[in-house]
Amino acid sequence: MTHPGVGPLTALAYVLIIGTPTRFQRGKQIGTYVGMIPCEESSARKQRLGHISKQGNSLLRFLVGGGGQAGGAYPSGLRRRYMHLAMRRHRALPR
């Protein structure tokens, strides 16, 4: 709950679903477990990253995504990263 946009419900769901994070060797493995890592369709020298895989727990994926969007409203490094991704993907920018 120390991160902007993460409330008690998101924190509780994370703890209940992930359990002990030490069972994962890297943080990327937690993202894969939840289904937040994009699918990859590559051939030759062209790498194409698609939509998220949607494997894993849909509730936690929904709450983490909402927390990320809410965290984008705060003036911090998270907002800067969110704005960069939004501009790159031609999304409407938040005010």
C-alpha positions as CSV (number, residue, x, y, z in Angstrom):
1,M,0.0,0.0,0.0
2,T,3.0,2.3,0.0
3,H,2.8,2.8,-3.8
4,P,0.4,5.4,-5.2
5,G,-2.8,3.9,-6.6
6,V,-2.5,0.7,-4.5
7,G,-5.2,0.5,-1.8
8,P,-6.1,-2.1,0.8
9,L,-8.2,-4.2,-1.6
10,T,-5.4,-4.5,-4.2
11,A,-2.8,-5.2,-1.5
12,L,-5.0,-7.9,0.1
13,A,-5.6,-9.6,-3.3
14,Y,-1.9,-9.5,-4.1
15,V,-1.0,-11.1,-0.8
16,L,-3.7,-13.8,-1.0
17,I,-3.0,-14.7,-4.7
18,I,0.8,-14.4,-4.9
19,G,1.5,-15.6,-1.4
20,T,5.2,-15.4,-0.6
21,P,7.0,-13.5,-3.3
22,T,10.2,-15.2,-2.5
23,R,9.0,-18.3,-4.3
24,F,9.7,-16.4,-7.5
25,Q,13.3,-15.8,-8.6
26,R,12.6,-12.6,-10.5
27,G,9.9,-10.0,-10.6
28,K,9.1,-10.8,-14.2
29,Q,8.0,-14.2,-13.1
30,I,5.3,-12.7,-11.0
31,G,4.1,-10.7,-14.0
32,T,4.0,-13.9,-16.0
33,Y,2.1,-15.7,-13.2
34,V,-0.5,-13.0,-13.2
35,G,-0.7,-12.7,-17.0
36,M,0.6,-9.1,-17.5
37,I,3.4,-10.1,-19.9
38,P,2.6,-9.5,-23.6
39,C,2.4,-12.3,-26.0
40,E,5.3,-12.5,-28.5
41,E,5.0,-13.3,-32.2
42,S,8.4,-13.1,-33.7
43,S,10.0,-14.3,-37.0
44,A,13.4,-13.7,-38.4
45,R,14.7,-10.4,-37.0
46,K,11.3,-8.8,-36.4
47,Q,10.0,-8.9,-32.8
48,R,6.3,-8.2,-32.3
49,L,4.8,-7.9,-28.8
50,G,1.0,-8.3,-28.8
51,H,-1.7,-8.1,-26.2
52,I,-1.2,-9.4,-22.6
53,S,-1.5,-13.1,-22.3
54,K,-4.4,-13.0,-19.8
55,Q,-3.2,-16.2,-18.1
56,G,-3.6,-16.3,-14.4
57,N,-5.9,-14.6,-12.0
58,S,-8.2,-12.1,-13.7
59,L,-9.1,-10.3,-10.5
60,L,-5.5,-9.5,-9.6
61,R,-4.8,-8.4,-13.2
62,F,-7.8,-6.1,-13.1
63,L,-6.8,-4.6,-9.7
64,V,-3.1,-4.1,-10.6
65,G,-4.1,-2.5,-13.9
66,G,-6.5,-0.1,-12.1
67,G,-3.8,0.7,-9.6
68,G,-1.4,1.5,-12.4
69,Q,-3.9,3.9,-14.0
70,A,-4.6,5.5,-10.6
71,G,-0.9,5.8,-9.9
72,G,-0.5,7.6,-13.2
73,A,-2.4,10.6,-11.8
74,Y,0.3,11.3,-9.2
75,P,3.3,13.5,-10.1
76,S,6.0,10.9,-9.9
77,G,8.2,8.6,-11.9
78,L,5.2,6.3,-12.4
79,R,3.2,9.2,-14.0
80,R,6.2,9.9,-16.4
81,R,6.3,6.2,-17.4
82,Y,2.5,6.1,-17.9
83,M,2.6,9.3,-20.1
84,H,5.4,7.9,-22.2
85,L,3.5,4.7,-22.8
86,A,0.3,6.5,-23.5
87,M,2.0,8.8,-26.1
88,R,3.7,5.8,-27.7
89,R,0.4,4.0,-28.1
90,H,-1.5,7.1,-29.2
91,R,-3.9,7.0,-26.2
92,A,-5.8,10.0,-24.8
93,L,-3.7,11.5,-22.1
94,P,-5.1,12.1,-18.6
95,R,-5.2,15.7,-17.3
